[in-house]
Amino acid sequence: MTLQERDKKHLWHPLTQHKLYADHLAITKAKGALLFDDRGNKYIDGIASWYTCMYGHCNDYITNRVANQMKQLDQVVFAGFTHEPAIKLSEELMKILPKNQQKIFFSDNGSTAVDVALKMALQYHFNKGEKRGKIIALENGFHGDTFGAMSVSGLSIYNGCFEDFFIDVARIPVPSKENFESVKQQFIKLLETTNVAAFIYEPLVQGAAAMKMYDAHLLDELLGLAKQYNTLTIADEVMTGFGKTGKYFASEYLVNQPDIICMAKSLTGGLVPMAITSCTQNVYDAFLSEDLVKGFFHGHTYSANPIACTAALAGIELLQSDEIKEKIKRLIASHQQFDKHIKEHPKVKETRQLGVIYALDINVNMERYGSLRDKLFKFFMNKGVFLRPLGNTIYMLTPYIITDKQLEKVYNTIEEALEIV
Ligand SMILES: *Cc1c(COP(=O)(O)O)cnc(C)c1O
């Protein structure tokens, strides 16, 4: 039996309707920007396996460091104990995070990083004797699949039957030049109820909404307003963090810095799962008390796993290296070059780029919208390029270390794909 056949017996895949999508391609190996399947084919990983493996798959620098750590200290309870990988990671993160961030709290994935942020925000006000139960979020935002994260996500296709169990969330449209006055008024109206604990947003790029981008000045103004009303601000940088926007964090494009930041995905360079929620001294201080229950009683068994911390440390070192900085610059310039050329194509409706994130909307009538995604996906895979179109959007978020030749192939394949739609 092939791996694909054996897969069908006991496995239930994420985000999958198995009746419609029964077959799962078996990947046996990955290196650099390449994935290898069990049939002898290789694919360029055009989305860095959901924006995790930014330094390349099975990066030797990271895997060697992790292998050494595995022999030294594998796992220990982080309630009551500490260890150097976590300490060192906190020190290194402080060098690249926005200056107002002072404390880091560990969890296991992007969704839990968001849940931690929401609980922090709710308890922050509770500890100060203020009952604030509402969260403001952006329409079409995506923050994860656990209950808290799902509640603040605005992509309803994922949420269906769970809506009755959501935490209290008010949604505002993503600000644009056209709607800004109205969005601002809605936002102020909500803030004036003084019941709003926090405003959560994906800074500048909404990933799951097909890499929708919005203006830093407009977000900045909303953040300024939130601060006036003592509403905490939560930047979900799970997708945008660690260099993808051309800065370490998308928040660096803004004047107003968030009180809380969520990180995951490429935090560990794709090697192992781990997430971090960072916050300001002010947020942390609201939990300090003689009163035990004012502490933050949230924890995961694998919190601050030393192996994951070591992977993150190695990744952050790479991120700050001249080599990776050069590669990021090259990738940004290269996308700009491609954009100049492709945006004139009659099948291209709109293009957008921030840092190494590049997206292109195809001009297509709505009847064909549903099947288009599958058709494009198959086309790309047959050509040896792994891209996951979202609706009529093709986006690229390749590993920083993708070679020029591989990049050229991704561009050419996208251009060829425009001929089949
Ligand atoms: C992927 C993602 C999440 C969820 O992270 P998981 O690790 O999949 O739980 C949350 N927020 C954003 C912006 C994401 O892109």
The ligand as an SDF file (V2000), in Angstrom:
LIG
                    3D

 15 15  0  0  0  0  0  0  0  0999 V2000
   -1.8010   31.0670   11.4130 C   0  0  0  0  0  0  0  0  0  0  0  0
   -2.2950   32.2140   12.1990 C   0  0  0  0  0  0  0  0  0  0  0  0
   -2.8290   32.0410   13.4840 C   0  0  0  0  0  0  0  0  0  0  0  0
   -3.0270   30.6880   14.1020 C   0  0  0  0  0  0  0  0  0  0  0  0
   -1.8380   30.0300   14.3190 O   0  0  0  0  0  0  0  0  0  0  0  0
   -1.8170   28.4320   14.5230 P   0  0  0  0  0  0  0  0  0  0  0  0
   -0.4090   28.1190   14.8730 O   0  0  0  0  0  0  0  0  0  0  0  0
   -2.2530   27.8500   13.2160 O   0  0  0  0  0  0  0  0  0  0  0  0
   -2.7790   28.1160   15.6150 O   0  0  0  0  0  0  0  0  0  0  0  0
   -3.2020   33.1650   14.1820 C   0  0  0  0  0  0  0  0  0  0  0  0
   -3.0700   34.3870   13.6680 N   0  0  0  0  0  0  0  0  0  0  0  0
   -2.5570   34.6060   12.4360 C   0  0  0  0  0  0  0  0  0  0  0  0
   -2.4220   36.0030   11.9200 C   0  0  0  0  0  0  0  0  0  0  0  0
   -2.1590   33.5210   11.6510 C   0  0  0  0  0  0  0  0  0  0  0  0
   -1.6790   33.7270   10.4230 O   0  0  0  0  0  0  0  0  0  0  0  0
  1  2  1  0
  2  3  1  0
  2 14  2  0
  3  4  1  0
  3 10  2  0
  4  5  1  0
  5  6  1  0
  6  7  2  0
  6  8  1  0
  6  9  1  0
 10 11  1  0
 11 12  2  0
 12 13  1  0
 12 14  1  0
 14 15  1  0
M  END
$$$$
